[in-house]
Amino acid sequence: MILNPAADRGRAGQRQEELRSVLNTTDLAPEIVFTERPGHAVELARDALRAGAKVVAAAGGDGTIHEVAQALVGTDAALGVLPMGSGNDYIRALGIPKDLAGATAILARGRARAVDVADVSGQFALNSFGMGVEGQIAADYRRMRFLKGELGYLWATILELVRFRAFRAEVAGDGWTFAGKLLSVSVMNGPCAGGGYLLAPQARLDDGALDVGLIGNYPRLVRFAVLPKTRDGTYLNLARAHAKKAGRVTIRSDRPLTVHMDGELLPEPVEEIELAVRAGALQVVA
């Protein structure tokens, strides 16, 4: 079990006794190791695989889960998930409850299912990928010190509705192409991102396809009417919104844009990027 004590603004580290207490109510007796820096969870997961672990559990937020899974994609080992972060979007798609007791009970039951991932130049997005305003919102949220969870994502969204400048892009999938001015490109494996925003209502983790959501440009005042519709997925009914499916997606924009995968930022903004689904490439206890 890989615990990120920095998850949820450091609150995860303060819940160690709660975690151990919940584990004591089950037959689970995991070796618990702690991350010390960004990227460390990937290294720890690889160490666990070399030691013969059949289940590697991530105790933290979506970022911790994202890191642990990087080592497990394409292996027979299963990812376990104990939600101790602020966003917790991936567990919504997996049907794992947010409380530790409920999530631990599922982990103890030990039933694994195969789910898809999105391959982004050798890195894997488990749940969500966002480019444009969505990537910038993720960057704003990472810099916040006092707001967390859904409230933090909401405040970051409001900021970017005012200041984000639309971009021109060409997005191509299997047999379709879109070209035009956009605020955001979302490529989803699960339905939710950003702390519960329903960006891809029809997305399923095991359908062998990626769900692409495109939001066209709107005047700044009108954007405030669009925002609530991303909460429940009804934004897809707007004339300037488009929903597509694809096994492979290529995005080209007219300027470098911030990109997130599962809330984790790519090191540098990009102008061109490609994603491809890897069907059933990850085993998850869910």
Secondary structure, 3 states (H helix, E strand, C coil): CEECCCCCCCCHHHHHHHHHHHHCCCCCCCCCEECCCCCHHHHHHHHHHHCCCCEEEEEECHHHHHHHHHHHCCCCCEEEEEECCCCCHHHHHHCCCCCHHHHHHHHHHCCEEEEEEEEECCEEECCEEEEEHHHHHHHHHHHCCCCCHHHHHHHHHHHHHHHCCCEEEEEECCCCEEEEEEEEEEEECCCEECCCEECCCCCCCCCCCEEEEEEECCCHHHHHHHHHHHHHCHHHHCCCEEEEEECEEEEEEEEEECEEECCEECCCCEEEEEEEEEEEEEEEEC
